[in-house]
Amino acid sequence: MVSRGECQYRREDLRALPARKRMQAGKLALARHMPSSSARSYVAWTGGVAHFWFWTAAEADEHNAAGQRRWIPETLLLAPPASDGVRLLRLSQGYEAQFWQNGTLASSQWWEQLPAHEAWLRFVRSTGLDPITVQDVPAPTSLPWSNKSWGEASWAQQLMDLLDEKTVWLLLFAILAAGVAWQVFSLLRWQAAGDQLSVRVERLREEVGPLLTAREQAEQALAELEHLSALRTPNDDYVLMADVATRLPENSKFASWKREAGKLQVILRSAEADPRAFVLAFEGSDRLSDVTVTPLANGAMQLVFELPVTHAEEAKGGDHE
């Protein structure tokens, strides 16, 4: 077992990659994070997240035969928490702060002594949490070592623990060479099918995109028309004006127009001087039959209609002239 204080910890979230590509991406990340060519490493996996620990081997360990000792970081032998959040652990040497998110170790920090308040707040801020919620340094927890690590090590990592890197690569090359003849054609065929599918998807997107846009615009226009239609009332001024104008005797012109809730007053100038002609003109109209005609002194004619009042007009009220 390697003490946490001797290790450097790194992680790579590879969940965005297909499962078949994660192992190769993990190898590239391992090489990128490796602090030196002589450093030892351990890789553990939780789903699509790769966890790396690096440490410098002691001189005595360098003389040990390969495969006689299997090294594992201390952190992997401490059971994960039951719920997400931060915790402080007392280790065999020093203290480790951990932040777990979605059941996965997301951040780790080691101190030789119990962390001071400022150091603890810096760790909390690095996790993205609000320092106010976990402002105080928690009491450290001591956990027993487990017989099994919480991270599943890849088979390639286990081979590298037992054999030197050169031998592992030779074995891998031999295994891959045995099946490369029949795999190449299959991979090329799948690649070609994937490329064709991508082209078809892009073509469909280009064809369907304008139709979807036009449909969305039509639905918006229809909704606006329905909204505007709902605002109109049977006693709309323009509708009433057209109704009145179509029933007036010839050569009649509007002089004034005034409407209130339930009443419409119109003053006309017309060659027709008989009030009865105006009354007869509006007989049979559903909305304009209730009319009172009064001749005025200046030769004009005043028409007063009693209109059916809607709920919207009762609430709105107001004059129009």
BAMAR-634912 format. One record per atom (N, C-alpha, C): residue in one letter; x, y, z. Coordinates in steps of 0.02 Angstrom, whole numbers, plus 50000, padded with zeros to 5 digits. Each point is the difference from the previous one (the first is absolute). Example, Ala and Ser with C-alpha at 12.3 -4.5 7.8 and 13.67 -1.06 7.14 Angstrom:
<atoms>
a506604971650390a499555005950000a500455006050000s499825005349964s500425005950003s499615005550037
</atoms>
This chain:
<atoms>
m500424994150000m499585005950000m500445006250000v499795005249963v500375006349996v499615005250040s500335003350046s499685005250040s499775005749954r499435002950017r499735005549960r500485005949998g500385001150054g500465005650002g500574999449950e500124994049974e500544999049952e499745000349928c499365001049992c499694999649933c499795006949975q500005000749935q499665005449965q499364997149970y499455003850005y499364997549975y499775004349941r499784996649947r499715003349941r499394996049979r499565003149963r499414996549974r499845002649930e499684995749960e499775001849933e499294997449991d499555004649983d499304998149987d499944998349926l499934993549985l499974997749930l499314997449983r499495002050038r499334997549988r499705002449934a500275005549973a499755002549936a500224995649942l500514995950010l500254995649947l499624993449999p499974996749942p499714993249999p500414995450044a499674994950027a500334995550047a500614996649968r499964998649935r500554996549967r500625004449992k499925006750007k500565004549992k500295002550066r499674998350055r500225002850065r500674997250022m500124993549988m500624997150023m500605003349966q499955001149934q500555003249964q500095007250024a499445003450011a500055006950024a500305000150070g499844995050041g500304999750067g500754999049997k500244996149951k500734999049993k500345006549981l499685003849955l500305006449980l500015004950059a499465000050039a499985004450059a500524997950051l500114993650008l500514997550047l500695002649980a500154999649936a500665002449977a500065007550008r499455003649990r500025007350006r500105002350072h499714996550047h500055002050071h500624997250034m500344995249970m500574996850031m500535005250018p500175000950064p500485005250020p500714998649976s500194993749995s500674998349976s499994992849974s500514998449961s500034993349971s500114994550052s500285001950058s500134995050052s499434999350050a499495003949993a499454999950048a499574993749990r499744997450056r499524994549997r499305003049993s499534996049976s499325002549991s499504994550014y499395002250014y499434995450009y499395003449971v499614996249962v499395002649968v499414996150026a499485003750021a499374996850020a499445003349962w499474996349989w499435002649960w499364999750042t499605005349995t499315000050024t499575002349942g499694995249967g499635001749940g500475002549946g499875006049975g500425002949948g500515004950027v500135000150066v500485004650030v500624996050019a500585002349977a500634996850016a500355003850057h500234996450051h500365003050057h500734997749997f500465004850005f500714998449996f500355001950065w500444995650023w500445001550056w500724998949976f500455004750017f500704999549981f500435000850062w500534996150004w500475000650055w500694997749977t500515002050038t500694998249984t500194993850038a500254994949965a500174993750032a500635000750042a500004996850059a500605000050042a500544995849968e500625001550018e500574996549969e499964992550013a499794998050059a499954992850015a499484996649957d499455003849984d499484997049959d500224999149928e500485004149977e500234999449932e500344993349988h500294996950052h500364993849993h499554993950007n499375001150020n499544994450007n499834997249931a499934993549996a499814997049936a499295002149982a499895001049936a499335002149977a499494994850018g499445002250025g499454995550016g500024997350070q500525001350039q500034997450068q499595004350049r499865006249980r499625004450044r499535004249958r499385000350021r499505003949964r499845006350041w500145005749970w499915006350035w499305002749987i499695003050052i499345003149993i499975006050046p499755005749977p499955006050042p499524998950059e500165003250055e499614999250061e499275002349990t499905005249960t499325002749990t499524994749973l500244995549958l499564995049969l499764994950050l500324999450058l499804995150050l499535002950053l499805006349992l499535003250046l499335000549966a499494997150030a499344999549969a499735006949983p499675000849943p499705006549982p499425001750045p499815006450005p499445001950044p499334997749972a499515000150044a499334997949979a499665005249958s500205006550007s499705005449962s500545004849977d499835004149950d500485004749973d500165005550050g500575003449989g500205005550044g500734999650016v500225004150048v500705000150020v500084996450067r500594997150009r500164996750063r500755000550012l500194999450064l500715000350020l500174993450034l500534996649974l500194993550025l500685000450035r500054996250055r500654999250033r500334993749971l500595000849971l500344994649966l500574997450044s500364995149973s500584997450037s500535005450008q500035004549951q500445005850004q499625006049973g499835004650044g499685006249979g499244999449993y499735004949963y499275000549992y499845001149926e499444997349979e499785000849930e499295002849999a499925005549962a499335002749988a499764997449933q499384997649998q499724997349938q499345003449985f499865001049935f499355002449977f499724994849952w499424997250019w499674994949960w499395002949966q499934998649936q499445002649961q499744994549954n499354998850003n499684994749961n500334993250011g500194998850063g500304993650018g500714999049976t500345005449979t500684999649973t500445005150036l500624998050014l500485004650030l500165005549949a499835006350018a500105005649954a500595004350019s500234999950063s500575004150020s500304997150064s500685000750006s500354997350058s500585004750018q500095001050065q500555004350024q500294996850064w500664999850004w500334996950058w500395005250038w499984999450068w500405004450044w500364995550051e500595002050017e500384996350050e499695001050069q499775006150014q499675001650063q499275001549987l499615000450053l499305001849993l499955006849965p499625000749945p500005006249962p499735005950040a500325005749989a499765006250030a499365002249965h499685005050031h499365002349973h500085002649928e500535003949988e500105002949933e500134994549948a500404995050019a500154994649953a499374996049984w499584999050050w499384996349990w499535003949953l499955006650009l499575004049956l500265000049928r500665000049991r500274999749932r499804993549966f500024994550038f499804993649971f499255000149982v499585002750044v499285000249987v499865004249938r500345005749994r499895004249940r500214996449937s500544996150003s500244996449940s499494994849976t499564997750044t499504995149980t499395003249967g499955006750005g499425003449973g499435000850049l500094997650062l499485000750051l500035007050031d499465002050031d499975006350037d500364999150066p500545003750014p500364999150063p499585001250062i499475003949992i499585001550059i499664993650026t499824995549953t499644994050021t500444995050036v500655000049986v500484995550033v500605004050024q499865005350038q500525004750019q500474997150052d499744996450049d500414997450054d500364993549980v500604999250025v500374993949987v499674994350038p499774994749966p499654994650035p500494995750040a499724996550047a500424995350039a500214994349954p500654998450000p500234994649955p499714993250019t499884996049949t499714993350009t500544994849987s500014995050042s500464994449990s499614994049974l500214997249943l499664994449969l500464994049997p499734994050009p500424994049993p500154998749926w500574996949988w500184998349931w499564994249976s499795000649938s499594994849969s500454994949965n499744994049991n500374994849965n499975000849924k499565004549977k499905000949929k499965007549986s500325002249946s499995007149983s499325001949970w499825006450008w499365002249971w500055001749926g500615000249973g500105001449928g500184993749964e499694998849944e500144993949961e500605001349955a500554996850013a500605000849959a499924996349934s500255003049947s499954996849934s500474994049997w499864995449954w500434994249993w500695002049976a500045005349959a500665002449977a500415002550059q499685003550048q500365002550058q500254994250043q499604994950008q500214994350040q500604996449969l500004999549933l500574997049967l500635004250010m499935006549997m500575004450009m500274999750072d499574998450048d500234999050069d500434993650006l499824995049959l500364993650005l500614999749955l499975003349943l500544999649951l500265007049985d500595000249971d500275006549980d499625002449938e500065006449986e499605003049947e500174997149931k500624998649988k500204997349935k499684993249987t499994995750051t499704993449992t499255000549988v499685004750036v499285000949991v499845002049929w500395004749973w499875002249932w500124994449950l500514995750013l500124994449954l499424995150002l499744998650059l499424995550006l499395002949965l499905006450011l499425003249969l500064999849924f500605001349976f500114999949927f499874993049972a500224994850036a499904993249976a499254998349998i499645002150051i499274998650003i499645003649944l500185006449990l499665003949949l500184997549930a500634997949990a500214997649934a499634993749980a499824995750049a499654993849984a499315001349970g499675005450021g499335001249974g499945005849953v500565003149981v499965006149960v499744998749930a500124993849972a499814998649931a499255000749989w499614997050045w499275000349991w499685006150031q500355003450046q499725005950032q500035006249955v500535000449959v500105006049959v499415001249954f499814994649965f499445000749953f499365002050035s499884996950058s499395001650038s500005007350024l500585002250025l500045006950023l499915005049943l500314998449942l499925004549943l499285000349976r499664994250002r499304999849979r499575004050047w500114999350066w499625003950048w500145007449994q500645001649986q500175007149992q499655003049939a500004996149945a499675002449939a499255000850012a499704995150036a499285000550015a499865006150044g500465001250048g499905005850044g500065006549961d500475000349954d500075006149959d499385001149957q499754994649970q499395000749959q499415002350042l499954997250059l499455001950044l500055007450020s500625002250013s500105007050018s499795004749943v500194997949938v499825004049941v499245000449993r499664994250010r499274999849994r499675004350053v500264999750061v499715004050055v500075007449984e500595002149976e500115007049985e499545002249943r499924995749950r499565001749944r499285000850023l499784995450043l499315000550026l499915006350042r500525001850038r499955006150039r499925006149955e500395000149945e499945005749954e499325000249966e499714994149985e499355000049968e499435001650047v500054997450061v499445000850047v500045006850036g500605002850005g500085006250038g499535005649977p499985001749933p499535005349979p499274998450013l499814993549993l499314998150013l499815001150073l500454998150045l499865001050071l499965007450016t500445004049970t499985007350012t499345002949975a499804998049938a499375002649973a499404997950043r500024993850024r499444997750042r499975004050065e500585001350029e500015003950062e499735007049989q500215003149944q499765006749985q499245000149988a499754994849964a499274999749988a499614999150064e500264995850046e499664999150064e499995006550040q500565003749998q500025006450036q499505004949970a499965000349932a499545004649968a499274998250016l499864993449999l499324997750017l499825001850071a500474999250046a499865001850069a499875007450008e500385004249963e499885007250003e499325001949971l499804996649944l499355001549971l499434998050047e500084994250032e499484997850048e499965004950058h500595002550022h499995004850055h499665006549980l500155002449939l499695006249976l499254999049989s499814994249974s499284998849989s499624999850065a500324997450053a499664999650065a499895007050029l500425004849979l499935006850027l499425003849968r499784997949941r499465003549965r499334998350031t499555004950003t499334999150027t499505001149944p499384997650009p499495001049948p499875007449987n500145004450049n499875007249993n500635003849984d500464997049963d500615003449979d499815006249959d500355005650011d499835006449966d500004999349925y500514996749973y500044999549927y499434995849972v499834994650036v499444995849977v499345003950005l499905003550055l499395003950008l499955005549947m500555003549986m500005005449951m499814997349931a500284994149983a499834997149935a499274997949999d499744997350055d499304998050004d499535005949991v500175005450035v499585006149995v500025002849930a500615000449970a500085003249935a499624996349945t499984993350005t499664996249947t499245000850001r499715002250055r499285000650006r499745007249993l500455004849996l499795007049995l499725001749931p499555004749996p499785002449934p500585002849961e499905000649934e500555002449957e500185007250018n500655001549986n500275006750011n499995002050074s500024995050045s500055001550072s500734999550021k500215004950041k500705000250023k500025000750076f500524996950031f500105000650072f500265006950017a499695003150050a500265006350027a500364998950066s499764995450040s500344998350063s499794992950020w500424997350046w499914993050021w500194999650074k499554997550040k500134999550072k499694993550025r500424995950034r499754993650025r500194999150073e499524997750038e500104998050069e499774992850007a500144997050058a499774993250012a499244999749995g499744996549950g499284999249993g499675005549960k500365005049975k499685005549964k500475002649946l499715001749942l500375002949944l499615006149975q500355005749996q499695006249976q500355002249937v499615000849945v500285002049935v499625006149976i500365005149976i499705005949969i500174999949927l499475000649957l500084999449928l499795006449966r500275000749940r499765005249953r499754996249939s499355000949985s499684996149947s499475004249966a499894998349936a499465003349963a499324997650023e499984994350033e499374997250026e499835003650065a499415003150002a499805003950059a499474996550041d499754994249977d499474996550036d500324995150050p499915000950066p500304995550050p499774992749991r499384999049974r499754993249994r500414995949950a500295003349951a500414996449951a500624996850033f500255003550050f500584997350035f499814994350047v499395000750030v499774994650044v499884993649959l499675000949942l499864994249957l500654996849974a500515004149990a500624997449972a500334994950046f499895000650065f500344995650048f499544994650029e499394999449974e499564994650021e500294993349977g499954995150042g500254993449983g500744998850019s500355005250021s500704999350021s500024997450073d500434995050012d500044997150067d500275005050051r500445004449978r500335004450049r499765007349994l499725002049941l499875007149988l499265001549994s499574995250015s499285001249991s499725004850053d500325000250059d499765004550053d500315006849990v499685004349957v500295006449982v499495005550011t500245005650023t499595006050008t500295005449954v499575003149958v500235004949951v499715006850020t500445005050003t499805006850019t500285005049951p499595003849964p500255005449956p500305005550043l500555002949976l500335005450035l499885006649964a500145005550035a499845006749975a500415001749937n500604997549995n500435001849943n499894995649940g499454996349997g499854995749944g500304993150005a500384998650053a500304993550009a499494995350033m500184993650002m499564995050029m500404996150053q499724999450060q500334996350054q499684993350008l500424994749998l499784993250009l500314997350065v499594997450045v500234997150063v499794992750001f500514995550002f499884992750001f500124997350070e499554995650022e500114996250061e500324993349980l500624998950022l500384994049979l500014994850056p500034993649980p500114994850052p500705000850029v500054999850066v500635001250035v500334993350016t500644999249979t500374993950017t500375001050066h500234994450029h500375000350064h500655003949992a500344999349943a500635003649989a499885007449998e499435002349969e499865007149996e499805002850068e499654995950040e499825002350066e500625001350042a500514995549992a500625000950039a500425005749973k499985001149934k500445005049970k499695006950003g499395000649974g499675006549999g500365004949953g499845006450004g500365005149961g499585002549942d500205006049972d499675003349944d500454999949940h499704999949939h500365000549937h499655005349958e500385004949975e499685005349962e500435001849941
</atoms>
